[in-house]
Amino acid sequence: GGGITILSLVFPSTSPQDVDSGTFRGDDEIFVSGVATHADGRWDAFAGCGFEGHSHARLKRSFRLSFKGQTYVESSWDTSFLSSQVDDVFPPAVAVSLALAETTQHLGRSAVSTIDRLVLRAGNNRAWSRCWNPTTSTYTRDEFARRLQCRLSGYCAVGAFTALFLNGHYWGLYNGVVRPDEKFASALWQDGDSDDYCAVSHGGVQAAGDGGSSCERYQYTTGPLLSQNMANPASYALLTQHLDIDGFIDYLLVHFFMGTVDWPTNNWWATQAPTAGLLHFYVWDNEWALGPTSKGSSSGAWVHPSFRAGSSGDGSVVARLFVAARASSTFVQRFGDRAQAAADGQMSTAAAHDLWDELCALVRDAIVGEEARWGSSVANVGRTRENTFDPECATVRGYLTGNGQRLLDALRSEGYYPSVDPVTLDDSRYYGVATGDDTVSLTLPAGAATISGTVNGLPAGATTLTLAGRLTYDVVVRAVSGGGVESAARRRRYVRAGGMAQLRLTE
């Protein structure tokens, strides 16, 4: 297992599925019982739930577990299946857009311990059981995208890897993930029952509550509200009461950073509560990303064509929201600020490498089993860990090198990131501690005339911050050109030695 969970499912021999043949055909839901054995020796079992194919018929199919109470014994599954790996979502010394404690709290209740539905993702178009992308499968792109959203926004549909067995037959490496539907949203936000939430995907409304009333706010947010001119501050203020602006920006940045295609007209989920609820989007199915594919995805960061300056959107909800919002100068400035924070933080080369390396290392041992089960299933030359997986992990690592700056350059070319470079802070340590007598210099970029912003403890007009006498120093500064054009904000929190033993990028 290589540190991942082993999930064993069993079902009666009278089942219509004959897994002894090595395939799983048909769309009938069947009764299964199961046990998950975790890397630390703990285990969780369930007596019965529904089990069916989640994808089209494939050599290696994706599956779905559904806990339906009286129909299949269990109404939910209390398990460490997801939480056994959720600790890896956040490195210990990093604070994201929410306070770290609040972020952890969201994840702790976001269906990671009680599961109603679990999708077991086979890798689909990035798997050795398919002839597409034959040498570019790592099985980790989806989870990289989800965990990147977690690190930026503090919430995501977190997943975990598992080795799946069906009636004793090894079926391969799977990525188990909660579907971000109404039950997920209710557990995550703790604002009403699941019947109170509207859940929507690229396939349309998935849950609308009794009589469809739960989706009335969503229909307004994505309909009449978007017809208003967001250049009007009052209209934009109304949008902020219906859409999680920061979360939406982060959601877009993940897709732009990874060069994702097969989106936004496909592969998205969102939820919204009917009363005073914000619309939240969740990353879902990011296989077609981080490298060229038959669908034309980018090897690095870009701005997806549906979101470029000359585009009026592609008809998708995601693109229409962005096209409407970008009429607001406040939104565009916020977009640039969060892009800068991401490029300095979770999308920096160091942080992106850390996350990617962590995921590749997590599944590397399990890839040996995948190699034995599926490595030679559709190729003349067998795919192995050494000849396929390891080289592709290294290739993607190369794509991630400097990709944060590549993202800023792409955004700037569309007018979504300022033409003026930000202030340079000589202490750019991502992790670390500032000693009591450290100083921090603020350096203007070429073409900038002044610095604007707030620095706790920094005298007006000064460009050197001495870390003495205070426990923490918050820095939020912009460079301003002679013509009055402002850069994106650069933010730091410096913590003196003897205080909190970490340096945080805060938002």
C-alpha positions as CSV (number, residue, x, y, z in Angstrom):
1,G,0.0,0.0,0.0
2,G,2.9,2.4,0.5
3,G,1.2,4.4,3.2
4,I,-2.3,4.3,1.6
5,T,-5.5,2.6,2.7
6,I,-6.5,-0.9,1.5
7,L,-10.2,-1.1,0.8
8,S,-11.7,-4.5,0.4
9,L,-15.2,-4.9,-0.8
10,V,-17.1,-8.2,-0.9
11,F,-20.5,-9.2,-2.4
12,P,-22.5,-12.4,-2.9
13,S,-21.5,-14.9,-5.6
14,T,-25.1,-14.6,-6.9
15,S,-24.3,-11.0,-7.9
16,P,-24.7,-10.1,-11.6
17,Q,-21.0,-9.1,-11.5
18,D,-18.4,-11.8,-12.3
19,V,-15.2,-10.2,-11.2
20,D,-13.4,-13.5,-11.7
21,S,-13.3,-12.5,-15.4
22,G,-11.3,-9.4,-14.5
23,T,-14.0,-6.9,-15.6
24,F,-16.9,-5.0,-14.1
25,R,-19.7,-4.5,-16.5
26,G,-23.2,-3.2,-16.4
27,D,-24.8,-0.4,-14.5
28,D,-26.8,-2.2,-11.8
29,E,-26.1,-1.2,-8.3
30,I,-25.2,-4.1,-6.1
31,F,-25.0,-4.8,-2.3
32,V,-21.5,-4.8,-0.9
33,S,-19.8,-5.0,2.6
34,G,-16.3,-3.7,3.2
35,V,-13.4,-2.9,5.4
36,A,-10.8,-0.2,5.1
37,T,-7.4,-1.0,6.6
38,H,-5.2,2.0,7.1
39,A,-1.4,2.3,6.9
40,D,-1.2,2.7,10.7
41,G,-3.1,-0.6,11.3
42,R,-6.5,1.0,12.2
43,W,-9.5,-0.4,10.3
44,D,-13.1,0.6,9.7
45,A,-15.8,-1.7,8.4
46,F,-19.4,-1.3,7.1
47,A,-22.1,-4.0,6.9
48,G,-23.7,-2.9,3.6
49,C,-24.0,-0.1,1.0
50,G,-24.7,0.3,-2.7
51,F,-21.9,-0.1,-5.2
52,E,-22.0,0.7,-8.9
53,G,-20.0,2.0,-11.8
54,H,-19.4,5.7,-11.8
55,S,-17.8,5.9,-15.2
56,H,-18.6,4.5,-18.6
57,A,-17.6,0.9,-19.1
58,R,-13.9,0.7,-19.0
59,L,-11.3,-2.0,-18.4
60,K,-10.7,-0.2,-15.1
61,R,-13.9,1.6,-14.0
62,S,-14.5,4.3,-11.5
63,F,-17.0,3.3,-8.9
64,R,-19.4,4.9,-6.4
65,L,-20.3,3.8,-2.9
66,S,-23.7,5.0,-1.6
67,F,-25.0,4.6,1.9
68,K,-28.8,4.5,1.8
69,G,-30.0,3.4,5.2
70,Q,-32.8,0.9,5.0
71,T,-32.0,0.0,1.5
72,Y,-28.4,-1.1,2.2
73,V,-28.1,-1.3,6.0
74,E,-25.8,1.7,6.6
75,S,-27.0,5.3,6.2
76,S,-23.5,6.6,6.5
77,W,-20.0,5.3,7.2
78,D,-18.0,6.6,10.1
79,T,-14.4,6.1,8.9
80,S,-10.8,7.3,8.9
81,F,-10.7,6.6,5.2
82,L,-10.2,10.3,4.3
83,S,-8.9,11.7,7.6
84,S,-6.0,9.2,7.5
85,Q,-4.5,11.3,4.8
86,V,-6.1,14.7,5.4
87,D,-3.3,15.7,7.7
88,D,-1.1,16.0,4.6
89,V,-3.4,18.6,3.1
90,F,-1.7,21.4,5.0
91,P,1.9,21.7,5.9
92,P,2.2,22.6,9.6
93,A,3.7,26.1,9.3
94,V,1.5,27.5,6.6
95,A,-1.6,29.7,7.1
96,V,-3.9,30.1,4.1
97,S,-6.6,32.6,3.3
98,L,-8.5,31.6,6.5
99,A,-6.9,31.4,9.8
100,L,-5.2,28.0,10.1
101,A,-7.4,26.9,13.0
102,E,-10.6,27.8,11.1
103,T,-9.3,26.1,8.0
104,T,-8.6,22.9,9.9
105,Q,-12.0,23.2,11.5
106,H,-13.7,23.3,8.1
107,L,-11.7,20.3,6.9
108,G,-12.4,18.4,10.1
109,R,-16.1,18.6,9.5
110,S,-16.2,18.5,5.7
111,A,-17.4,14.9,5.4
112,V,-13.9,13.5,6.1
113,S,-15.1,11.3,9.0
114,T,-18.7,10.6,8.0
115,I,-19.2,9.5,4.4
116,D,-22.6,9.3,2.6
117,R,-21.2,8.9,-0.9
118,L,-17.7,8.1,-2.0
119,V,-16.5,8.2,-5.5
120,L,-13.5,5.8,-6.3
121,R,-11.8,7.5,-9.2
122,A,-9.8,5.1,-11.4
123,G,-7.8,7.8,-13.2
124,N,-9.9,7.5,-16.4
125,N,-8.0,9.3,-19.2
126,R,-4.8,9.4,-17.1
127,A,-4.5,5.7,-16.3
128,W,-2.5,2.8,-17.7
129,S,-5.8,1.0,-18.5
130,R,-6.5,3.5,-21.3
131,C,-4.7,4.1,-24.5
132,W,-5.0,7.9,-24.2
133,N,-2.0,9.7,-22.7
134,P,-0.1,6.4,-22.5
135,T,3.1,7.7,-20.9
136,T,1.8,10.7,-18.9
137,S,-0.2,9.1,-16.1
138,T,0.7,9.6,-12.5
139,Y,-2.8,9.2,-10.9
140,T,-2.1,12.3,-8.8
141,R,-3.2,15.3,-10.9
142,D,-6.8,15.3,-9.5
143,E,-5.7,15.2,-5.9
144,F,-3.0,17.8,-6.5
145,A,-5.7,20.2,-7.8
146,R,-8.0,19.5,-4.9
147,R,-5.3,19.9,-2.2
148,L,-4.1,23.1,-3.9
149,Q,-7.6,24.5,-3.6
150,C,-7.6,23.5,0.1
151,R,-4.3,25.3,0.7
152,L,-5.5,28.5,-1.1
153,S,-9.1,28.7,0.1
154,G,-9.3,26.4,3.2
155,Y,-11.9,24.1,1.7
156,C,-12.1,21.4,-1.0
157,A,-13.5,18.0,-1.8
158,V,-10.5,16.3,-0.2
159,G,-9.6,12.8,-1.3
160,A,-7.4,9.9,-0.3
161,F,-5.7,7.1,-2.2
162,T,-6.5,3.4,-1.8
163,A,-5.7,0.0,-3.1
164,L,-9.0,-1.6,-4.0
165,F,-9.9,-5.3,-3.8
166,L,-13.2,-6.7,-5.1
167,N,-14.0,-10.2,-3.8
168,G,-10.3,-10.7,-3.1
169,H,-9.2,-9.6,-6.6
170,Y,-6.8,-6.6,-6.7
171,W,-8.5,-4.0,-8.9
172,G,-5.9,-1.2,-8.8
173,L,-5.0,2.1,-7.4
174,Y,-7.9,4.4,-6.8
175,N,-8.4,8.0,-5.5
176,G,-11.4,8.1,-3.2
177,V,-13.1,11.4,-2.9
178,V,-16.3,12.8,-1.4
179,R,-18.7,14.2,-4.0
180,P,-19.2,17.9,-3.2
181,D,-22.9,17.7,-3.2
182,E,-25.6,18.9,-0.7
183,K,-24.6,16.5,2.0
184,F,-21.0,17.5,1.7
185,A,-21.9,21.2,1.9
186,S,-24.1,20.7,4.9
187,A,-21.3,19.0,6.8
188,L,-18.7,21.6,5.6
189,W,-20.5,24.8,6.3
190,Q,-22.9,23.6,9.1
191,D,-25.6,26.0,7.9
192,G,-28.8,24.0,7.7
193,D,-29.7,20.4,6.7
194,S,-28.6,18.9,3.4
195,D,-32.1,19.4,2.1
196,D,-31.6,23.1,2.5
197,Y,-28.7,23.2,0.0
198,C,-28.7,23.6,-3.8
199,A,-26.0,21.3,-5.4
200,V,-25.2,21.9,-9.0
201,S,-22.7,20.4,-11.4
202,H,-21.8,20.7,-15.1
203,G,-24.7,18.2,-15.6
204,G,-27.2,20.6,-14.1
205,V,-29.0,20.8,-10.7
206,Q,-28.3,17.7,-8.7
207,A,-30.2,18.5,-5.5
208,A,-32.8,21.3,-5.0
209,G,-34.6,20.4,-1.8
210,D,-38.3,20.1,-1.4
211,G,-40.1,21.5,-4.5
212,G,-36.8,23.0,-5.8
213,S,-36.9,25.9,-3.4
214,S,-33.3,25.3,-2.3
215,C,-32.0,26.5,-5.7
216,E,-34.0,29.8,-5.9
217,R,-31.0,31.7,-4.6
218,Y,-28.6,30.0,-7.0
219,Q,-30.9,30.7,-9.9
220,Y,-30.9,34.4,-8.9
221,T,-27.2,34.5,-8.4
222,T,-26.4,33.0,-11.9
223,G,-29.4,34.7,-13.6
224,P,-30.8,38.1,-12.8
225,L,-27.9,39.2,-10.7
226,L,-25.4,38.6,-13.5
227,S,-27.4,40.8,-15.8
228,Q,-26.5,43.8,-13.7
229,N,-23.4,46.0,-14.5
230,M,-20.8,45.1,-11.9
231,A,-19.0,48.3,-12.7
232,N,-21.6,49.8,-10.5
233,P,-20.3,49.4,-6.9
234,A,-23.8,48.7,-5.6
235,S,-24.2,45.8,-8.0
236,Y,-20.8,44.4,-7.2
237,A,-21.5,44.7,-3.5
238,L,-24.7,42.6,-4.1
239,L,-22.6,40.0,-5.9
240,T,-20.3,39.7,-2.9
241,Q,-23.3,38.8,-0.8
242,H,-24.1,35.8,-3.1
243,L,-20.7,34.6,-4.3
244,D,-17.6,33.6,-2.3
245,I,-15.4,36.0,-4.2
246,D,-12.0,34.9,-2.7
247,G,-12.9,31.3,-3.1
248,F,-14.1,31.8,-6.6
249,I,-10.8,33.6,-7.5
250,D,-8.8,30.8,-6.0
251,Y,-10.9,28.2,-7.9
252,L,-10.1,29.9,-11.2
253,L,-6.4,30.3,-10.3
254,V,-6.1,26.5,-9.7
255,H,-7.3,25.8,-13.2
256,F,-5.3,28.6,-14.8
257,F,-2.1,27.5,-12.9
258,M,-2.6,23.9,-14.1
259,G,-3.4,24.7,-17.7
260,T,-6.7,22.8,-17.4
261,V,-8.9,22.0,-20.4
262,D,-12.2,20.0,-20.4
263,W,-13.5,22.8,-18.2
264,P,-15.5,25.0,-17.5
265,T,-18.3,23.6,-19.6
266,N,-17.5,20.3,-18.0
267,N,-16.2,19.0,-14.7
268,W,-17.3,21.4,-11.9
269,W,-19.4,21.3,-8.8
270,A,-21.0,24.1,-6.7
271,T,-23.3,24.5,-3.7
272,Q,-25.3,27.3,-2.2
273,A,-27.6,27.6,0.8
274,P,-31.0,29.2,0.1
275,T,-30.9,31.9,2.7
276,A,-28.0,34.3,2.8
277,G,-25.7,31.6,1.5
278,L,-22.6,32.1,-0.7
279,L,-22.1,30.2,-3.9
280,H,-19.0,28.0,-3.5
281,F,-17.2,26.1,-6.3
282,Y,-15.2,23.0,-5.8
283,V,-12.4,21.6,-8.0
284,W,-13.5,18.4,-9.7
285,D,-11.8,16.1,-12.3
286,N,-8.5,17.8,-13.3
287,E,-6.9,15.1,-15.3
288,W,-6.6,17.1,-18.5
289,A,-4.0,19.5,-17.0
290,L,-0.2,19.9,-16.4
291,G,1.1,18.9,-19.7
292,P,0.0,18.6,-23.4
293,T,-2.8,16.1,-24.1
294,S,-5.0,15.2,-27.0
295,K,-7.4,17.9,-25.8
296,G,-4.8,20.6,-26.1
297,S,-4.1,21.5,-22.5
298,S,-1.1,23.7,-21.6
299,S,2.2,22.5,-20.3
300,G,2.1,25.4,-17.8
301,A,0.0,28.2,-16.5
302,W,-2.3,30.1,-18.9
303,V,-5.6,31.9,-19.0
304,H,-8.2,29.5,-20.3
305,P,-9.6,30.9,-23.6
306,S,-13.1,31.2,-22.1
307,F,-11.8,33.8,-19.7
308,R,-9.5,35.9,-21.8
309,A,-10.1,39.6,-22.3
310,G,-11.9,39.3,-25.6
311,S,-14.1,36.5,-24.5
312,S,-17.8,36.9,-23.6
313,G,-17.8,33.6,-21.8
314,D,-18.6,30.2,-23.3
315,G,-22.1,29.8,-21.8
316,S,-20.9,28.0,-18.7
317,V,-21.9,29.3,-15.3
318,V,-18.3,29.6,-14.3
319,A,-17.3,31.8,-17.2
320,R,-20.4,33.9,-17.1
321,L,-19.7,34.7,-13.4
322,F,-16.2,35.8,-14.2
323,V,-17.1,37.9,-17.2
324,A,-19.7,39.7,-15.2
325,A,-17.4,40.2,-12.2
326,R,-14.4,41.5,-14.2
327,A,-16.4,44.7,-15.0
328,S,-15.7,45.7,-11.4
329,S,-12.3,47.3,-10.8
330,T,-12.6,46.1,-7.2
331,F,-12.8,42.5,-8.4
332,V,-9.9,42.9,-10.8
333,Q,-7.7,44.3,-8.1
334,R,-8.7,41.5,-5.7
335,F,-8.0,39.0,-8.4
336,G,-4.5,40.4,-8.9
337,D,-3.9,40.5,-5.1
338,R,-4.8,36.8,-4.6
339,A,-2.8,35.8,-7.7
340,Q,0.2,37.5,-6.1
341,A,-0.4,35.8,-2.8
342,A,-0.7,32.5,-4.5
343,A,2.5,33.0,-6.6
344,D,4.4,34.0,-3.4
345,G,2.9,31.1,-1.5
346,Q,1.2,27.9,-2.5
347,M,2.0,28.3,-6.2
348,S,5.6,29.2,-5.6
349,T,8.1,26.7,-7.1
350,A,9.0,25.4,-3.6
351,A,5.4,24.9,-2.4
352,A,4.2,23.4,-5.6
353,H,7.1,21.0,-5.7
354,D,6.5,20.0,-2.1
355,L,2.9,19.1,-2.8
356,W,3.6,17.3,-6.0
357,D,6.5,15.4,-4.6
358,E,4.4,14.4,-1.5
359,L,1.6,12.9,-3.7
360,C,4.0,11.1,-6.0
361,A,5.8,9.6,-3.0
362,L,2.5,8.7,-1.4
363,V,1.4,6.4,-4.3
364,R,4.9,5.3,-5.5
365,D,4.8,1.9,-3.8
366,A,1.2,1.3,-4.8
367,I,2.2,1.9,-8.4
368,V,3.9,-1.5,-8.4
369,G,0.5,-3.1,-7.9
370,E,-1.0,-0.9,-10.6
371,E,1.9,-2.0,-12.9
372,A,1.1,-5.6,-12.3
373,R,-2.7,-5.2,-12.7
374,W,-2.9,-2.7,-15.6
375,G,0.6,-1.9,-16.8
376,S,0.4,-4.1,-19.9
377,S,-3.4,-4.1,-20.4
378,V,-3.5,-1.9,-23.6
379,A,0.1,-1.3,-24.6
380,N,2.6,-3.4,-26.4
381,V,5.4,-2.4,-24.0
382,G,4.4,-2.7,-20.4
383,R,4.2,0.5,-18.3
384,T,6.2,0.4,-15.1
385,R,7.0,2.6,-12.2
386,E,10.6,3.2,-13.5
387,N,9.8,3.7,-17.2
388,T,6.6,5.7,-17.0
389,F,5.6,6.9,-13.5
390,D,8.9,8.2,-12.3
391,P,9.7,10.1,-15.5
392,E,6.3,11.7,-15.7
393,C,6.5,12.8,-12.0
394,A,9.8,14.5,-12.9
395,T,8.3,16.0,-16.1
396,V,5.4,17.6,-14.2
397,R,7.8,18.8,-11.6
398,G,9.5,20.7,-14.4
399,Y,6.2,22.2,-15.5
400,L,5.7,23.5,-11.9
401,T,9.1,25.2,-11.8
402,G,8.5,28.9,-12.2
403,N,4.8,28.3,-12.9
404,G,3.6,30.9,-10.4
405,Q,5.4,33.6,-12.3
406,R,4.2,32.2,-15.6
407,L,0.6,32.5,-14.2
408,L,1.2,36.2,-13.3
409,D,2.6,36.9,-16.8
410,A,-0.4,35.2,-18.4
411,L,-2.8,37.2,-16.2
412,R,-1.0,40.5,-17.0
413,S,-1.4,39.9,-20.7
414,E,-5.1,39.8,-20.2
415,G,-5.3,42.8,-18.0
416,Y,-6.1,40.8,-14.8
417,Y,-2.7,41.6,-13.1
418,P,-1.2,45.1,-12.8
419,S,1.4,46.4,-15.2
420,V,3.5,47.6,-12.3
421,D,5.6,44.9,-10.4
422,P,5.1,44.6,-6.7
423,V,7.3,45.8,-3.9
424,T,10.2,43.5,-3.2
425,L,10.7,42.4,0.4
426,D,14.3,41.2,1.0
427,D,13.0,38.6,3.5
428,S,11.1,36.2,1.2
429,R,11.3,33.2,3.4
430,Y,8.2,31.1,3.1
431,Y,8.9,29.1,6.3
432,G,11.0,30.4,9.1
433,V,11.4,32.7,12.0
434,A,12.6,36.3,12.2
435,T,15.1,37.0,14.9
436,G,14.6,40.0,17.2
437,D,17.1,42.3,15.5
438,D,16.2,41.5,11.9
439,T,15.4,44.3,9.5
440,V,13.3,44.0,6.4
441,S,13.9,46.3,3.4
442,L,11.1,47.3,1.0
443,T,12.5,47.9,-2.5
444,L,10.5,49.6,-5.2
445,P,10.5,48.0,-8.7
446,A,11.7,49.8,-11.8
447,G,9.2,52.4,-12.8
448,A,7.5,52.8,-9.4
449,A,7.6,56.1,-7.6
450,T,6.2,55.4,-4.1
451,I,5.0,52.7,-1.7
452,S,1.5,52.7,-0.4
453,G,-0.1,50.5,2.2
454,T,0.2,49.6,5.8
455,V,3.1,48.2,7.8
456,N,2.5,47.9,11.5
457,G,5.4,49.7,13.3
458,L,6.9,51.2,10.1
459,P,7.2,55.1,10.2
460,A,5.5,56.9,7.3
461,G,7.9,57.1,4.4
462,A,10.4,54.6,5.7
463,T,11.5,51.6,3.6
464,T,13.2,49.6,6.3
465,L,11.3,47.7,9.0
466,T,13.2,46.8,12.1
467,L,11.7,43.8,13.9
468,A,12.1,44.9,17.5
469,G,9.7,45.7,20.3
470,R,6.7,44.0,18.7
471,L,5.7,40.3,18.5
472,T,4.3,40.4,15.0
473,Y,4.5,42.8,12.1
474,D,1.9,42.8,9.3
475,V,3.0,44.2,6.0
476,V,0.6,45.0,3.2
477,V,2.2,47.2,0.5
478,R,1.8,48.2,-3.1
479,A,4.2,49.9,-5.5
480,V,2.7,53.0,-7.2
481,S,4.0,54.3,-10.5
482,G,4.4,57.9,-11.3
483,G,1.1,57.7,-13.2
484,G,-0.7,56.4,-10.2
485,V,-0.9,52.8,-11.3
486,E,-0.8,50.4,-8.3
487,S,0.8,47.0,-8.2
488,A,-0.7,44.0,-6.6
489,A,-0.4,43.9,-2.9
490,R,2.4,42.0,-1.3
491,R,1.6,40.7,2.1
492,R,3.8,39.3,4.9
493,R,3.5,38.6,8.6
494,Y,6.8,38.6,10.3
495,V,7.0,37.0,13.7
496,R,9.9,37.6,16.1
497,A,11.8,34.8,17.7
498,G,10.2,33.9,21.0
499,G,6.7,34.4,19.6
500,M,4.8,32.0,17.3
501,A,7.5,29.8,15.7
502,Q,6.5,30.3,12.2
503,L,6.4,32.9,9.4
504,R,3.0,33.2,7.7
505,L,1.8,34.5,4.4
506,T,-1.6,35.9,5.3
507,E,-4.6,37.0,3.3
